[in-house]
Amino acid sequence: MQCYPGHVHIAMTLDTEYLRGSMAAVHSVLKHSSCPEDVFFHLVAAAESASADPMALSRLVRSTFPSLNFKVYPFRVDIVKNLISASIREALENPLNYARNYLADILEPCVQRVIYLDSDVIVVDDIRKLWDTSLTGSRVIGAPEYCHVNFTKYFSDGFWADRALSRVFGGRNPCYFNTGVMVMDLDRWREGNYLKKIEGWMQLQKQRRIYELGSLPPFLLVFAGDVEPINHQWNQHGLGGDNVVGSCRNLHPGGVSLLHWSGKGKPWARLDARKSCPVDFLWEPYDLYKPQQQQQQEDVELVVSLQISFPSHYSL
């Protein structure tokens, strides 16, 4: 792959379970991009499972988007499996959730910057606007911050009671940010060896359990208080509801450039089960993989509708 200077680089993970979401996300980016031919997708797939074979996934992506600029990269999940701790929800323990930690190593060195997107997002604005975010000073990542959130809840009481640990936030004003949408300077990441810093916290978690969520807290420990703030419209997150029980949530007040179904409920699953939330119908127009039974039912409904609409002497 040649790193064309005009490319907008987007990194996402790709697996069979979230494939439908990933393809909807790609579809949404292309639909709203001012120059879709300038967008390059870096798709990271687990390398150990036959069901997540990178080459098979690559062929599927190509068949769906024949003109797409993309490359599928194998991710060796064994390098992170032993660092993953149990989380409040099993899905958060998926090794691919941690692939974002390794993007600077996985992607070509000529990729100096990337937008990382989760698979459960829909972009409804020109992605270049997000790409043009300036990371001031020596900041490595940019993301929407939420400083009204109780930051302490992301770590255990034992963490806050241990001064040797909690002083990591000394001199910083840490705010919560969601790692599902980030602008990342990969050159600065490589230079600062940030992978080693994140892995260090994951190793400590295995020994002492200082947090309950999966891949988010290590990012907070390393970056919170030193994040380039991006307008909240670029991550209307939490639309999947509560991480444990699931629930319906409304959009946050303000503009919307990106919708994010973080949380337990995924729009495709709720739509298929006919237990959808109102916001799920904002995702549905980008869905490219409707289940066959659902598509057949919609075809039947269309035929019935046409038969009602036309005089009886018209045959369909």
C-alpha positions as CSV (number, residue, x, y, z in Angstrom):
1,M,0.0,0.0,0.0
2,Q,1.3,3.4,-0.9
3,C,0.5,6.2,1.6
4,Y,-1.1,8.8,-0.7
5,P,-0.8,12.2,1.1
6,G,-4.5,13.0,0.4
7,H,-5.9,9.9,2.0
8,V,-8.1,10.0,5.1
9,H,-7.1,6.9,7.0
10,I,-9.7,5.1,9.0
11,A,-9.0,2.0,11.1
12,M,-11.7,-0.5,12.2
13,T,-11.8,-4.1,13.4
14,L,-13.5,-6.7,11.4
15,D,-15.0,-10.0,12.5
16,T,-18.0,-12.2,11.7
17,E,-20.0,-11.2,14.8
18,Y,-19.9,-7.4,14.1
19,L,-19.5,-7.6,10.3
20,R,-22.9,-6.2,9.7
21,G,-22.2,-3.2,11.8
22,S,-18.8,-2.7,10.2
23,M,-20.2,-2.7,6.7
24,A,-23.0,-0.2,7.8
25,A,-20.3,2.1,9.2
26,V,-18.2,1.9,6.0
27,H,-21.4,2.6,4.0
28,S,-22.2,5.7,6.1
29,V,-18.7,7.1,5.8
30,L,-18.8,6.8,2.0
31,K,-22.3,8.1,1.7
32,H,-21.5,11.4,3.5
33,S,-17.9,11.9,2.4
34,S,-17.2,14.8,0.1
35,C,-14.4,12.7,-1.6
36,P,-15.1,9.0,-0.9
37,E,-12.3,8.0,-3.2
38,D,-9.8,9.7,-0.8
39,V,-10.9,7.5,2.2
40,F,-8.7,4.5,3.0
41,F,-9.9,1.8,5.4
42,H,-7.5,-0.2,7.5
43,L,-9.5,-3.3,8.6
44,V,-8.0,-5.4,11.4
45,A,-9.2,-9.0,11.7
46,A,-8.3,-11.7,14.2
47,A,-5.8,-14.2,12.7
48,E,-6.4,-17.3,14.8
49,S,-10.0,-18.2,13.9
50,A,-11.1,-19.8,10.6
51,S,-14.4,-18.0,11.0
52,A,-12.5,-14.7,11.0
53,D,-10.1,-15.5,8.2
54,P,-8.6,-12.2,7.0
55,M,-8.6,-13.3,3.4
56,A,-12.2,-14.5,3.4
57,L,-13.2,-11.2,5.1
58,S,-11.2,-9.3,2.5
59,R,-13.1,-11.0,-0.4
60,L,-16.4,-10.3,1.3
61,V,-15.6,-6.6,1.7
62,R,-14.5,-6.4,-1.9
63,S,-17.7,-8.0,-3.1
64,T,-19.7,-5.5,-1.1
65,F,-17.7,-2.4,-2.0
66,P,-15.9,-3.1,-5.4
67,S,-14.2,0.3,-5.5
68,L,-13.3,0.6,-1.9
69,N,-9.7,1.6,-0.9
70,F,-8.9,-0.8,1.9
71,K,-6.5,-3.4,3.3
72,V,-7.2,-6.2,5.8
73,Y,-4.5,-6.8,8.4
74,P,-4.2,-10.0,10.5
75,F,-4.1,-9.4,14.2
76,R,-2.4,-12.0,16.3
77,V,-4.7,-12.3,19.3
78,D,-2.2,-14.4,21.3
79,I,-0.1,-11.3,21.9
80,V,-2.9,-9.8,24.0
81,K,-4.9,-12.7,25.3
82,N,-2.8,-13.2,28.4
83,L,-3.2,-9.5,29.3
84,I,-7.0,-9.5,29.2
85,S,-8.9,-9.5,32.5
86,A,-12.5,-10.5,33.1
87,S,-15.0,-7.6,32.5
88,I,-18.5,-6.8,33.5
89,R,-19.7,-8.0,30.0
90,E,-18.1,-10.9,28.1
91,A,-18.2,-9.0,24.8
92,L,-15.7,-6.5,26.3
93,E,-13.1,-9.3,26.6
94,N,-12.9,-9.9,22.9
95,P,-9.2,-9.6,21.9
96,L,-10.1,-7.4,18.9
97,N,-11.3,-4.7,21.4
98,Y,-7.6,-4.3,22.1
99,A,-6.4,-4.1,18.5
100,R,-6.5,-0.2,18.7
101,N,-3.6,-0.5,21.1
102,Y,-1.5,-2.0,18.4
103,L,-2.4,0.1,15.4
104,A,1.0,1.8,15.3
105,D,2.6,-1.6,14.9
106,I,0.0,-3.2,12.6
107,L,-0.2,-0.4,10.0
108,E,2.5,0.7,7.7
109,P,5.0,3.2,9.2
110,C,4.0,5.7,6.5
111,V,0.6,5.9,8.1
112,Q,1.2,8.8,10.4
113,R,-2.3,9.5,11.6
114,V,-5.5,7.5,11.7
115,I,-9.2,7.8,12.8
116,Y,-10.2,4.8,14.9
117,L,-13.9,3.9,14.7
118,D,-15.8,1.1,16.5
119,S,-17.9,-1.2,14.4
120,D,-21.2,0.1,16.0
121,V,-21.1,3.6,14.6
122,I,-22.8,5.5,11.8
123,V,-21.2,8.7,10.4
124,V,-23.7,11.3,9.1
125,D,-21.2,14.0,8.3
126,D,-18.1,14.5,6.1
127,I,-15.4,12.4,7.8
128,R,-12.7,14.8,6.6
129,K,-13.9,17.3,9.1
130,L,-12.9,14.9,11.9
131,W,-9.7,14.1,10.1
132,D,-8.7,17.8,10.0
133,T,-8.6,17.9,13.9
134,S,-5.4,19.5,15.1
135,L,-3.6,17.7,17.9
136,T,-2.0,20.6,19.7
137,G,1.4,20.4,21.5
138,S,2.5,16.9,22.0
139,R,-1.0,15.3,22.3
140,V,-1.3,11.9,20.8
141,I,-5.0,11.4,20.6
142,G,-8.1,13.5,20.1
143,A,-11.6,12.6,21.3
144,P,-14.8,14.1,22.6
145,E,-14.4,14.5,26.4
146,Y,-17.2,14.3,29.0
147,C,-16.0,16.1,32.1
148,H,-19.4,16.0,33.9
149,V,-19.1,12.2,34.3
150,N,-17.9,10.8,37.6
151,F,-14.4,9.8,36.6
152,T,-13.7,8.0,39.9
153,K,-16.2,5.2,39.0
154,Y,-14.0,3.8,36.3
155,F,-11.5,2.6,38.9
156,S,-11.8,0.6,42.2
157,D,-11.7,2.0,45.7
158,G,-8.4,0.2,46.2
159,F,-6.9,2.1,43.2
160,W,-7.9,5.5,44.7
161,A,-6.8,4.5,48.2
162,D,-3.3,3.6,46.9
163,R,-1.4,6.9,46.5
164,A,1.3,5.2,44.5
165,L,-1.3,4.4,41.8
166,S,-3.8,7.3,42.0
167,R,-1.0,9.9,41.7
168,V,-0.8,9.0,38.0
169,F,-3.4,11.7,37.6
170,G,-1.4,14.2,39.6
171,G,-1.2,17.5,37.8
172,R,-3.9,16.4,35.3
173,N,-7.6,17.2,35.0
174,P,-8.8,13.8,33.8
175,C,-12.1,13.5,32.0
176,Y,-13.9,10.5,30.6
177,F,-13.6,9.9,26.9
178,N,-14.9,7.0,24.7
179,T,-12.2,5.1,22.8
180,G,-14.6,4.1,20.1
181,V,-13.9,7.3,18.2
182,M,-10.4,8.7,18.3
183,V,-8.0,10.7,16.1
184,M,-4.6,9.1,16.7
185,D,-1.1,10.5,15.8
186,L,0.7,7.2,15.2
187,D,4.1,8.8,14.8
188,R,3.8,10.3,18.3
189,W,2.5,7.0,19.6
190,R,5.5,5.2,18.3
191,E,7.9,7.8,19.6
192,G,6.4,7.7,23.1
193,N,6.1,3.9,23.2
194,Y,2.5,4.2,24.4
195,L,1.8,0.6,23.8
196,K,4.2,-0.4,26.6
197,K,2.5,2.1,28.9
198,I,-0.9,0.6,28.2
199,E,0.3,-2.9,28.5
200,G,1.9,-2.1,31.9
201,W,-1.5,-1.1,33.3
202,M,-3.1,-4.2,31.9
203,Q,-0.4,-6.3,33.6
204,L,-1.1,-4.6,36.9
205,Q,-4.8,-5.2,36.4
206,K,-4.2,-8.9,36.2
207,Q,-2.4,-8.8,39.6
208,R,-4.6,-6.3,41.6
209,R,-7.8,-5.7,39.6
210,I,-8.0,-1.9,39.7
211,Y,-11.0,-1.5,37.2
212,E,-14.0,-3.4,35.9
213,L,-14.4,-2.4,32.3
214,G,-12.3,-3.9,29.5
215,S,-10.0,-1.9,27.2
216,L,-11.1,1.6,28.2
217,P,-9.4,2.2,31.6
218,P,-5.8,1.7,30.4
219,F,-6.5,4.5,27.9
220,L,-7.9,6.7,30.6
221,L,-4.8,6.0,32.8
222,V,-2.4,6.9,30.1
223,F,-4.2,9.8,28.3
224,A,-7.0,11.3,30.4
225,G,-6.3,14.9,31.1
226,D,-4.1,15.2,28.0
227,V,-6.6,14.6,25.2
228,E,-7.4,17.0,22.4
229,P,-11.0,17.9,22.9
230,I,-13.3,17.3,19.9
231,N,-16.9,18.5,19.6
232,H,-19.4,16.1,21.2
233,Q,-21.3,15.8,17.9
234,W,-18.6,13.4,16.8
235,N,-19.5,10.8,19.3
236,Q,-23.2,10.6,20.3
237,H,-22.3,7.5,22.3
238,G,-24.3,5.2,24.7
239,L,-27.1,4.5,22.2
240,G,-26.7,0.8,23.0
241,G,-27.9,1.4,26.5
242,D,-26.5,0.0,29.8
243,N,-23.6,-2.3,29.5
244,V,-25.3,-5.0,31.7
245,V,-29.0,-5.0,31.2
246,G,-29.4,-2.9,28.0
247,S,-31.9,-0.1,27.6
248,C,-33.2,2.5,25.2
249,R,-31.5,5.9,25.2
250,N,-32.3,9.1,23.3
251,L,-29.8,11.3,21.4
252,H,-27.9,13.9,23.5
253,P,-28.8,17.5,22.9
254,G,-26.9,19.3,20.2
255,G,-25.6,18.5,16.7
256,V,-24.9,15.0,15.4
257,S,-22.1,14.0,13.1
258,L,-21.6,10.4,14.4
259,L,-24.0,8.0,16.2
260,H,-22.5,5.3,18.4
261,W,-24.3,2.3,19.8
262,S,-21.8,1.7,22.6
263,G,-23.3,-0.4,25.3
264,K,-25.0,-3.8,25.3
265,G,-27.7,-3.3,22.7
266,K,-26.7,-3.3,19.0
267,P,-29.1,-1.9,16.5
268,W,-29.0,-4.9,14.1
269,A,-29.8,-7.4,16.9
270,R,-32.6,-5.3,18.3
271,L,-34.1,-4.7,14.8
272,D,-34.0,-8.4,14.0
273,A,-35.6,-9.3,17.3
274,R,-38.3,-6.6,16.7
275,K,-37.3,-5.1,20.0
276,S,-35.8,-1.9,18.5
277,C,-35.3,1.4,20.2
278,P,-36.2,4.6,18.3
279,V,-32.6,5.4,17.6
280,D,-32.1,2.1,15.8
281,F,-34.2,3.3,12.9
282,L,-31.4,5.9,12.3
283,W,-29.0,3.0,11.7
284,E,-31.3,0.9,9.5
285,P,-30.9,2.8,6.2
286,Y,-27.2,1.9,6.2
287,D,-27.8,-1.8,6.8
288,L,-26.5,-3.9,3.8
289,Y,-27.0,-7.4,5.4
290,K,-30.6,-7.8,6.3
291,P,-31.4,-11.4,7.3
292,Q,-32.9,-13.3,4.4
293,Q,-36.2,-14.0,6.2
294,Q,-36.6,-10.3,7.0
295,Q,-35.8,-9.3,3.4
296,Q,-38.3,-11.9,2.1
297,Q,-41.0,-10.5,4.4
298,E,-40.3,-7.0,3.2
299,D,-40.5,-8.2,-0.4
300,V,-43.9,-9.8,0.3
301,E,-45.1,-6.6,2.0
302,L,-44.0,-4.6,-1.1
303,V,-45.8,-6.9,-3.5
304,V,-49.0,-6.7,-1.4
305,S,-48.7,-2.9,-1.3
306,L,-48.3,-2.8,-5.1
307,Q,-51.3,-5.1,-5.7
308,I,-53.4,-2.8,-3.6
309,S,-52.1,0.3,-5.3
310,F,-52.7,-0.8,-9.0
311,P,-56.0,-1.7,-10.7
312,S,-56.8,-5.4,-10.8
313,H,-56.1,-5.8,-14.5
314,Y,-52.3,-5.0,-13.9
315,S,-50.3,-8.1,-13.2
316,L,-47.1,-8.1,-11.2
